[in-house]
């Protein structure tokens, strides 16, 4: 079976879906690997790095023509689909619930498509979960970006000129990104607090040395491993419980996303106006509308002295590590789907069933 790796074309994207190390592992399993020329350069992988382990470096058109499987990180676009052939298998993050036109276009090509963001949150799928591997880096980089943008340092520091008190960090959402943000801020010496709709995250938060701000939640808290959208009543209770910490925070990191839905508003403009002058908000949910009401994607908004940075950040900014992790997820996923280099199409199996969005031109999931 032949695997084609396409160069990412989205503006600002520096990752590649396969690293040389994982390409070598595929080849050792009997796969052929075709890499679009210069696909890995922004992740510090030279064409020769792939060529030296037995992969073929080809022009874009050749990769499309020769491959049985086409790999990308971001959704396939119109230019990609012009080159897709009947029967090819497309694997990427398709965001199919909010990207219906793309799914219909793939179906019209009589192709097959797996969506990596539809991976079920079950223990045996953890090593295939690209959302977790990439969000882990996002949480780390959010704190590093926040530290750069702040006018204070994180740790307690005692000097001859006086004592510097530690910065206060507040994290909304204790998922993969939130946990890494907590851990990173603690390592840098900050006093950290966190809140989440899921009460089961309290123990995880406290295990990292942070304080968990509990908010009473009478409804179902999570679904399929993801936090559910909060009720209006919960949102109001959360504001009341968190406001004191929010208004004292030097850095706030928001990470709350709901698959296929607009991100919930956790910080209103009125709350921003009551925050400390010089405080920084890093909103990781900006691509889905933002957790902060004043956030704008890829922009810095200054409101009453508070700096609000809306971003998806991180995986792209640490592209070498992000590509390494993504590639390992892809390897585990394809090995799971195939046997002796042939797809099994086991639709009774949960991972296959949940991620297979289009099969031979027929849309399975909407």
C-alpha positions in Angstrom: 0.0 0.0 0.0 1.3 3.5 -0.9 1.0 6.4 1.5 1.3 10.0 0.2 2.3 12.9 2.5 1.1 16.3 1.3 2.6 19.6 2.1 0.3 21.7 4.4 -1.0 24.8 2.6 -2.9 26.6 5.4 -1.4 30.0 6.2 0.9 29.8 9.2 1.0 26.0 9.3 4.5 24.6 9.8 3.8 20.9 10.7 3.9 17.9 8.5 1.8 14.7 9.0 4.8 12.3 8.9 8.3 12.4 10.4 11.3 10.5 8.9 11.4 8.2 11.9 7.7 7.1 11.4 8.1 7.0 7.6 10.9 4.4 8.2 8.5 2.4 10.5 5.9 2.4 7.7 8.4 1.2 5.2 9.6 -1.6 7.5 5.9 -2.7 7.6 5.8 -3.0 3.8 4.3 0.3 2.9 5.7 2.6 0.2 5.9 6.3 1.3 5.7 9.3 -1.1 6.6 12.7 0.3 5.6 15.9 -1.5 8.8 18.0 -2.1 9.7 20.3 0.8 6.7 19.1 2.9 8.8 18.7 6.0 11.1 21.8 5.8 9.1 23.9 8.3 9.4 21.1 10.8 13.2 21.0 10.3 13.0 17.8 8.1 15.0 18.0 4.9 14.0 16.2 1.8 17.2 14.1 2.2 16.0 13.0 5.7 13.1 11.2 4.1 15.0 10.0 1.1 17.7 8.5 3.3 15.2 6.2 5.0 13.7 5.0 1.7 10.8 7.4 1.0 10.3 8.9 -2.4 10.4 12.7 -2.8 7.9 13.7 -5.5 6.1 16.7 -7.0 2.5 17.3 -5.7 0.8 15.8 -8.7 2.8 12.6 -8.5 2.0 12.1 -4.9 -1.7 12.3 -5.6 -1.4 10.0 -8.6 0.7 7.3 -6.9 -0.9 7.1 -3.5 -3.6 4.8 -2.1 -3.7 6.8 1.2 -3.3 10.6 1.3 -2.3 12.2 4.6 -2.8 15.8 5.8 -3.1 17.5 9.1 -5.6 20.2 8.1 -8.8 19.5 6.0 -8.4 18.9 2.3 -9.2 22.0 0.3 -10.6 22.6 -3.2 -7.2 22.4 -4.9 -6.5 19.1 -3.2 -9.9 17.6 -4.2 -9.2 18.4 -7.9 -6.4 15.9 -7.7 -8.1 13.2 -5.7 -9.0 10.0 -7.5 -11.8 7.5 -7.1 -11.1 4.9 -4.4 -8.3 6.9 -2.6 -8.4 7.0 1.2 -8.1 10.5 2.7 -7.0 10.9 6.3 -6.9 14.3 8.1 -8.8 16.4 10.6 -12.0 17.0 8.6 -14.2 18.6 11.3 -17.1 16.9 9.5 -19.9 18.2 11.7 -19.2 21.8 10.8 -17.7 21.2 7.3 -20.5 19.5 5.4 -19.6 21.0 2.0 -16.1 19.4 2.2 -17.6 16.0 3.1 -20.0 16.3 0.2 -17.2 17.2 -2.1 -15.2 14.2 -1.0 -18.2 11.9 -1.6 -18.6 13.3 -5.1 -15.1 12.1 -5.9 -16.1 8.5 -4.8 -13.3 8.6 -2.3 -13.1 7.4 1.3 -12.3 9.7 4.2 -11.3 9.2 7.9 -11.6 12.2 10.2 -8.9 12.2 12.9 -10.8 14.7 15.1 -13.6 12.1 15.4 -11.4 9.7 17.3 -13.4 8.3 20.3 -12.2 9.1 23.7 -11.5 5.5 24.8 -8.4 4.1 26.4 -7.4 1.9 23.4 -7.5 4.9 21.1 -5.3 7.2 23.2 -2.2 6.6 21.1 -4.1 7.6 18.0 -5.7 10.7 19.4 -4.2 13.7 17.6 -6.4 16.2 19.5 -4.7 15.1 22.8 -1.2 15.0 21.4 -1.5 18.5 19.8 -3.5 20.0 22.7 -0.8 18.9 25.1 1.7 21.2 23.3 -0.9 23.9 23.0 -1.2 24.1 26.8 2.5 24.3 27.2 3.0 27.0 24.6 0.0 29.0 25.9 1.8 29.6 29.2 5.1 30.4 27.5 3.4 32.9 25.3 1.6 34.4 28.3 4.9 34.7 30.2 6.4 36.6 27.2 3.4 39.0 27.1 3.2 39.7 30.8 5.1 42.5 32.5 5.8 40.3 35.5 7.8 37.1 36.2 6.2 33.9 37.4 8.2 32.8 40.5 8.8 34.2 44.0 12.1 35.9 43.9 13.9 37.3 47.0 16.6 39.9 46.2 18.6 42.5 48.0 16.2 45.1 46.6 13.1 43.4 47.9 10.9 40.3 47.4 8.9 39.7 44.2 5.7 37.9 44.8 4.7 35.0 42.4 2.3 35.6 39.6 -1.2 34.2 39.8 -2.5 32.0 36.9 -6.0 30.9 36.3 -6.8 28.1 33.8 -10.3 27.5 32.4 -10.8 23.9 31.3 -8.9 21.0 32.8 -8.5 18.8 29.7 -5.3 17.9 28.0 -4.3 21.5 27.2 -5.4 22.8 30.6 -3.5 20.1 32.5 -0.3 20.9 30.6 -0.9 24.7 31.2 -1.3 24.0 34.9 1.9 21.9 35.0 3.9 24.4 33.0 2.8 27.4 35.1 3.6 25.5 38.3 7.1 24.6 37.1 7.7 28.3 36.4 6.8 29.1 39.9 3.3 30.6 39.6 0.4 30.2 42.0 -2.2 28.4 39.9 -5.9 27.9 40.1 -8.2 26.1 37.7 -11.9 25.4 37.0 -13.8 22.9 34.9 -17.4 21.8 34.5 -16.3 18.2 35.1 -15.9 17.6 38.9 -13.7 14.5 38.1 -10.9 16.9 37.1 -10.6 18.2 40.6 -8.2 15.4 41.6 -6.1 15.9 38.5 -5.8 19.6 39.2 -4.8 19.1 42.8 -2.3 16.4 41.9 -0.3 19.1 40.0 -0.3 21.4 43.0 -3.0 23.8 41.8 -6.2 24.8 43.5 -9.5 23.7 42.0 -12.4 26.1 42.0 -15.5 24.0 42.4 -18.8 25.0 40.9 -21.9 23.0 41.7 -23.2 21.3 38.5 -26.5 19.4 38.7 -26.5 18.1 35.1 -24.5 15.6 33.1 -20.9 16.9 33.1 -19.3 15.1 30.1 -20.0 13.0 27.1 -17.6 10.7 25.3 -14.7 12.1 27.4 -15.5 15.7 26.3 -17.1 18.4 28.5 -20.7 19.2 27.6 -22.0 22.6 27.0 -22.8 24.3 30.3 -26.3 25.4 31.1 -27.0 29.1 31.7 -27.4 28.4 35.4 -24.0 26.8 35.6 -22.4 29.6 33.6 -23.7 32.1 36.2 -22.5 30.0 39.1 -19.1 29.7 37.6 -18.8 33.4 37.2 -19.7 34.0 40.8 -17.2 31.3 42.0 -14.3 32.3 39.7 -14.6 36.1 39.7 -12.4 36.7 42.7 -9.6 34.7 41.2 -10.1 36.1 37.7 -9.9 39.7 38.9 -6.6 38.9 40.8 -5.0 36.9 38.0 -1.9 38.0 36.1 -2.4 35.3 33.4 -5.6 33.5 32.3 -5.5 30.6 29.9 -8.8 29.4 28.4 -9.0 26.0 26.7 -12.7 25.0 26.6 -13.9 23.6 23.3 -16.9 21.5 22.4 -16.5 19.3 19.3 -18.5 20.6 16.4 -19.9 23.6 18.3 -19.1 27.2 19.0 -16.8 27.6 22.0 -18.6 28.6 25.2 -18.2 32.2 26.5 -16.5 31.9 29.9 -15.2 35.5 30.3 -17.6 38.3 29.3 -16.5 41.8 28.3 -17.8 43.1 31.6 -15.5 40.7 33.5 -12.5 41.8 31.4 -13.2 45.4 32.4 -12.9 44.4 36.1 -9.5 42.5 35.7 -6.2 43.8 36.8 -4.4 46.3 34.6 -1.7 44.5 32.8 -3.3 41.1 33.0 -3.1 38.7 30.0 -5.7 36.3 28.6 -4.5 33.6 26.2 -7.7 32.2 24.5 -6.9 28.9 22.9 -10.5 28.5 21.7 -10.4 31.6 19.4 -10.8 29.5 16.2 -14.2 28.4 17.4 -15.4 31.8 18.5 -13.4 32.2 21.7 -13.9 31.6 25.4 -13.5 35.3 26.0 -16.2 37.6 24.6 -13.7 40.1 23.2 -11.3 37.6 21.6 -10.4 37.8 17.9 -8.6 35.0 16.2 -4.9 35.7 15.6 -5.2 39.2 17.0 -4.3 41.0 20.3 -7.1 43.1 21.7 -6.3 45.5 24.6 -9.4 46.2 26.7 -9.0 48.5 29.7 -5.3 47.5 30.1 -6.0 43.8 29.7 -4.3 42.1 26.8 -6.5 39.4 25.2 -4.7 37.2 22.7 -6.9 34.9 20.6 -5.0 32.0 19.1 -5.0 28.3 18.2 -1.3 28.6 18.8 1.0 26.1 19.7 1.3 23.0 17.6 2.4 25.1 14.6 4.9 27.1 16.7 6.6 23.9 18.0 6.3 22.1 14.7 9.1 19.5 15.1 7.6 18.0 18.3 4.0 18.5 17.0 4.9 16.6 13.8 6.6 13.8 15.7 3.6 13.2 17.9 1.1 13.6 15.0 3.1 11.1 12.9 3.1 8.5 15.7 -0.7 8.9 16.1 -1.1 8.4 12.4 1.1 5.3 12.4 -0.9 3.7 15.2 -4.2 4.6 13.5 -3.2 3.1 10.1 -1.8 0.0 11.7 -5.0 -0.4 13.6 -7.1 -0.1 10.4 -5.1 -2.5 8.3 -3.7 -6.0 8.4 -0.8 -7.1 6.2 -1.1 -3.7 4.4 -4.9 -4.1 3.6 -7.8 -2.2 5.1 -10.0 -4.4 7.2 -13.2 -2.1 7.1 -14.4 -3.5 10.4 -17.5 -1.3 10.9 -18.5 -3.1 14.0 -15.3 -1.8 15.7 -15.7 1.5 17.5 -12.6 3.4 16.3 -13.2 2.5 12.6 -16.9 3.2 12.9 -16.5 6.6 14.5 -13.7 8.0 12.3 -14.9 6.6 8.9 -16.9 9.6 7.6 -17.2 8.7 3.9 -16.9 5.2 2.4 -16.5 4.9 -1.4 -18.5 8.1 -2.0 -21.2 7.3 0.6 -21.5 9.7 3.6 -21.7 7.7 6.8 -21.5 10.4 9.4 -23.0 13.9 9.5 
